[in-house]
Amino acid sequence: MELLSTLLQVASDLTPFAKMGAGIGAGIAAIGAGMGIGQIGRAAVESIARQPEAVDDIRSNMIVSAALIEGAAFFAIVVCLLIVFLK
């Protein structure tokens, strides 16, 4: 029982650090998503410039990839916000 009370005391002392970490995590998730979508766009434009007849295939693959990255980033940001507001 003493161990549990010690762990709870340590957890309550680390609450500000958890909130700061959640904020940093949300920022990193947003920056990573922006960089990933930028890389997809750059590669798609280069691919279309090299093979103009494959525009439809490249565009559809680009949109699916961007949507997957956006979903992962949104999930990461929601988790960080939950840490901030529920801790």
Secondary structure, DSSP 8 states (H G I E B T S, - for coil): -HHHHHHHHHHHHTHHHHHHHHHHHHHHHHHHHHHHHHHHHHHHHHHHHH-GGGHHHHHHHHHHHHHHHHHHHHHHHHHHHHHHHH-
